[in-house]
Amino acid sequence: MTWHTHYANGQGRRHWPNCELVAFVAGKRFTRVLEAGSGVGGNLRLWDVSTYVVGLDGYLPILREARANVARGAMVGGDVRALPFREASFDLVIDCLTSQHVPWLDHAPLYREYRRVLQTGGWLWIQHLDDETEGERRLFPTVTDFCLPKDVALFKVVKRAGFARPTVRGLMRIYPYGQAVASYSIIEAEAA
């Protein structure tokens, strides 16, 4: 089973912005934003009409739902590992719980692809389940394609992909409904 099955079963539809992302963008100005693996576009609701937003997701039925929820910008179908955008197209790329579903061997090329579409000085923001997570199968019973690296490994692969000054911090959440402890790595990095 995959994340697509999770969506098909009516789960995974968050219609509000991620609170850690909200804290990151506070006081910053972005004009072109890409969310890779955008789902229904909850994070894309953060920006006002002066910001161009693009959501990309590989599950086409969820894009139809996202288009109805996100009044402006574009929703695009595609694979995050081969972004259909020109170099330096964005000043912020968001990966909110997306790359955790990509095999570890694909992480380095994925983050290089994010760097390719970011302007120099643009930002990458990642939230990724990490190896301290317990019970992800209870939280997401239909999803089997998790990659749960150590935060230091994630930090290193982002830095090698062409990002300067990456920071990594941990976040832990306890979910009583799944009786699971989710441990996240949050990485913020500037495109060098």
Secondary structure as the mmCIF struct_conf table of DSSP 4:
data_model
#
loop_
_struct_conf.conf_type_id
_struct_conf.id
_struct_conf.beg_label_comp_id
_struct_conf.beg_label_asym_id
_struct_conf.beg_label_seq_id
_struct_conf.end_label_comp_id
_struct_conf.end_label_asym_id
_struct_conf.end_label_seq_id
HELX_RH_AL_P HELX_RH_AL_P1 TRP A 3 ALA A 8
TURN_TY1_P TURN_TY1_P1 ASN A 9 GLY A 10
BEND BEND1 TRP A 16 TRP A 16
HELX_RH_AL_P HELX_RH_AL_P2 CYS A 19 VAL A 25
TURN_TY1_P TURN_TY1_P2 ALA A 26 GLY A 27
BEND BEND2 THR A 31 THR A 31
STRN STRN1 ARG A 32 ALA A 36
TURN_TY1_P TURN_TY1_P3 GLY A 37 GLY A 37
TURN_TY1_P TURN_TY1_P4 GLY A 39 VAL A 40
HELX_RH_3T_P HELX_RH_3T_P1 GLY A 42 LEU A 46
BEND BEND3 TRP A 47 TRP A 47
TURN_TY1_P TURN_TY1_P5 VAL A 49 SER A 50
BEND BEND4 THR A 51 THR A 51
STRN STRN2 TYR A 52 ASP A 57
BEND BEND5 GLY A 58 GLY A 58
HELX_RH_AL_P HELX_RH_AL_P3 LEU A 60 ASN A 69
BEND BEND6 ARG A 72 GLY A 73
STRN STRN3 ALA A 74 GLY A 77
TURN_TY1_P TURN_TY1_P6 VAL A 80 ARG A 81
BEND BEND7 ALA A 82 ALA A 82
BEND BEND8 PHE A 85 PHE A 85
TURN_TY1_P TURN_TY1_P7 GLU A 87 ALA A 88
STRN STRN4 PHE A 90 CYS A 96
BEND BEND9 LEU A 97 LEU A 97
HELX_RH_3T_P HELX_RH_3T_P2 SER A 99 HIS A 101
BEND BEND10 VAL A 102 VAL A 102
HELX_RH_3T_P HELX_RH_3T_P3 TRP A 104 ASP A 106
HELX_RH_AL_P HELX_RH_AL_P4 HIS A 107 VAL A 117
STRN STRN5 LEU A 118 LEU A 129
TURN_TY1_P TURN_TY1_P8 ASP A 131 GLU A 132
STRN STRN6 GLU A 134 GLU A 134
HELX_RH_AL_P HELX_RH_AL_P5 GLU A 136 LEU A 139
BEND BEND11 PHE A 140 PHE A 140
TURN_TY1_P TURN_TY1_P9 PRO A 141 THR A 142
HELX_RH_AL_P HELX_RH_AL_P6 ASP A 151 ARG A 160
TURN_TY1_P TURN_TY1_P10 ALA A 161 GLY A 162
STRN STRN7 PHE A 163 TYR A 175
TURN_TY1_P TURN_TY1_P11 PRO A 176 GLN A 179
STRN STRN8 ALA A 180 ALA A 191
#
